[in-house]
């Protein structure tokens, strides 16, 4: 019988691609999820259990027999009782439970350029979770992706395409000259699974082979959509207000102030040689017809009853 790996969020975005890759390699896969009963193509192949952050003993039991924990658990923004503070504490509980359960290795998905000193809760929280993992002394790999794209549950590129298809004017925060370095979710999954097979502790970036100004990325998507509407630049404060207004229309959090700040500060690029292989511009040309036909709603995906 093959060894068991556990992927948190195997029915979500990056977690589903990691789980699929492990299954194809002949591994047994278990998941912890907030949506154990939600329909998903991997349901038949993945043993699903609920997160039990309310019961440390149950959390330990859910990790027993696991060889490698692939952790994608995190939150994109504060919403009700779901906060960055709680996410950091839950992550710490998860790592402690893994240690008590005898998990042999942890592969943790973080973000490029995290910093405990960051004024941005997302990047500061990611750094605190990395620190909590290192403190357990379990063998680990920390994988730091840049801007994820691709797959059935793509949010960022899909929703840029949706806006270009349905809104007469597209707005970018600032001058759009800050760099982004998109990495395909399949590349992230490959990098994570490869890191799980290593023995040494490591911290590696997962970045794609193309680095470009954000304005160029928008121009590429705009051309692929056949859009000829105007693109305007807004100061970050006005961009935050515009994103909030659009969010009221679509019933979602389109873009937060912190996400705009991280984007304009160039935090979604790597300073290491790229490990991703899928070229964004080529992928875009192949998938233009399927992008932006429907809006990817994060609130509905994660918080709908």
N, C-alpha and C positions, 0 to 999 in steps of 0.2 A: 504494500500500500504506500502511496506517495505521501510525503510530508505535508503538513497543513501550514499554509500561510494565511494571515488575516489582513484584509484590506479594509480600513475604515472607509465608509461611504462607497462601497462597491456598486451601489445603484445610482451614484451621482456622476459627476463629470470625469475628472481625472481618475478617480478610484475605479470606475468601470473599465477604463482602458488598461489600467494596471492589472486588474483582476482577469480580464480577458487574456492578457499576455501570459499570466501565470497558468491559467487553465490550458492554454495552448502548449505550454511547456510541461504539462503533465502533473502540475501541482494541484492539491486539494485547496480550495479557497473557502474561507469563512469571512463573514463581514459583520461589523457592528454598524448599525444604521438607525436613523430616526424614522425611517419609512420601511420597516420590515415587510409590511403587507402591500406595498405599492407595486403595481405591475412593472416588470422590467425583463428584458431578454435574458438576463443572467440568473433570474430567480431559480430556474430548475437546476443550475449547476453550482450555485453558491449557497452555503448554509448561512442563513441570516439570523442574527440575534440583535436585540435592541441595546442601545447604549444604556448602561446602568450606573451613571454617575451618582445616583442617589443611594447606591448600595455597593460599597467598595468590595465586599466579599463576592457578590455576584459578578462584578466587573472582572475580578481575578479569575473566577470560574470560566468566564467567556473566553479567556485567553489561554487557558490550560491546553497543552498539547501543540501549541503554535510554535513553529520554528522562527519565522520572520514576520514582524509586524510592519506593514506598509501603512503609514499614517497620513491621511489626507484631511483629517478633521480640522475644521476652522470655520470662522464666520466672516462674511464679507462686510457686514455693517451691523451696528447695534439695532435690535428690533425687539421691543418688549423685554422679556426676561432673557433673551439671547443677546449677550454683550461680549465685547472683547475681553473684559475682565473675567467673566465666567469661562470663556473659551480657553484662556491661559490656565486657569485653575483645573478645568476638566482635562486639558492635555497633560498637566502634571499628574493628575490622578491616573490617567491612562498609562503613562510611562511607569509609574510606581506599581500599578497592577501587573503590567507586563513583566517587570522585574520579579515580582513575587510569584508569578505563574511560570517562571523559567523560560521566557521567550529568549531566543539566542541572539537575535539581531533586530534592530529597528531601522527602517528606512523612513525618514520623515520628510515630507514635502513642505518646504518653506516658501520663501520669496527672495528674489535678488535684493541685495543691499539692505538687509534688516539692520536695525540699530537700537540698542536699549536707550540711547539718548535721543531717538527720533521724536519730534513733536507729533508725529502721525500715529494714532493708536494701532493701525493695521501693522505698520512696519515695526513699531516698538513691541507689540504683542508677539509678532513672529520671532523677534530676537529673544524675548523672554521664554518662549516655548523651546527654542533651540538650547538655551541655557539650562532649562529644566531637564532636557534629555541628556545633555552632557553630564549633569550632576548625578545621574543614576549610575554611571560607570558601565552601562551596558554597551556592547559593541554597536556602533551606529554609523549610518550614512545620512547626511543632511543634503537634500537636493533642492536647489534654489531656482525655480523656473522664472522666466521673465513674463511675457505676455502670451497666454495660451490661446491657441486657435485650433479649429478643426473639430471633426467628430460631429455626432448627431446633436449634442447638447451645447454647441458653441454659443457663447453669449455675446462677447465683445464685438467680434467681427460681424456676426449675424445682425446684431442690433444697430451697428453703424449702417449696414446695408439696408435694414428696415427703415431707418430714418431717411436715408437717401431715396428710398422708394416712395415714402409716404408723406414726408414733410417738405414743403417747398424750399426751405433754406436750411443749410447745414452749418452749425457753428462749431468752431474749435476753440479751446481755451488758449489764450495768448497767441503768439505768432506761429505756433506749430513747428518751430525749428528744433525742438527738443527731440531726442532720439528715442526710438522704440526698437525692440529686437524680438519679434514674435517667434515662438517655438510651438511646433505642432504637438498636440496632446499625445499622439502616438510616439513621438520622439521622447517626450517626458516619461511615458510608460517604459520604453526600452531602457532609458537611462536609470530609472528607479530599479527595475528588475536586475539589470547588470550590477548595480550597486549592492543589491541584496545578496549577490553571489560572492562579493568580495569579503575579505576578512578584516581588513584594517578600517579604523575609523577614518572618515573622510567628509569633507564639505565641498560640494561641487555645484557649479552653475549648470542649469539646463537652458540653453539659449539657442536660437535658430541661426542659420548661416547668413541671414540678411539683417543688416542694421540700417535704419532709415529715419529721416525726420517724420514725425507724426503726420504732418501735412502731406507728405508723399504717400503714406499709407492710406490716408483718406482719399487722395487723388486716384490711387490704384483701385480702391473699392468703387469709387464714383464712376470711373471709366468702365469697370466690369459691369456695373448696374445700368450703363447707358444713360447716366444722369447728367443733365446739363444745367442744373440749377446752381444758384450762387452758393459759395462757401465763404462765410464771414468769420472774422476773429473777434472774440469777446474777452475782455479782462476776466481773470479767474472768478472774481466775485459775481459778475454778471452771468458767467457760464454756470456757476452753481445755482443761481436763481432760475436760469433757463432749464437746466436739467431737472430742477424740482418741479417746475411747471409742467414739463413733459411727463414727469412721473405721475402727476395728478391725472393726466389724460389716460395713460396706459395702466395706472394702478400698480406702479412698481417704483423701486429706487433705481433710477437710470444711471446716475453717476453721483458719487458723494463728493463733498468738498475735499476730503482727504485724498480721494482717488485722483481728483484733478491736480492737487498739489504734488502728489507723487509722480504723476505723469509729466507735469511741466518741469519738475526737477530732474528728469532723466533717470529715475530710479528703476525703470523697466528695461535696463540694458545690463549686459554682463561685461566684466573686464577680463574675462578668461577666453581662451579659444573656444569657438562654438562647438557644442556636442550634438546639436540638432542637425538633421540632414535634409528635412523637407523644406523646400524653398517657398516662402509665403506667396510671392508673386506668381509662381507657376501653379501652386495649389489654387489660388484665387481664380485663375483663368479656367481651371477645370471644374470649379464648383460654383461659378457665378450664378447660374440659373436657379440653384437651390437656396441661395442666401437671401435673407431678408423677406421671404414670402410670408413669414409669421414672426411675431415678436416673441422673444425668449424672456419670459417673466420670472424673475428670481423670487419674488415674494410668493407667487403661486407654487413654484417648484419646492420651496423649502418650508413654507409656513401654512399652506392651504390645508384645511382639515381633511 
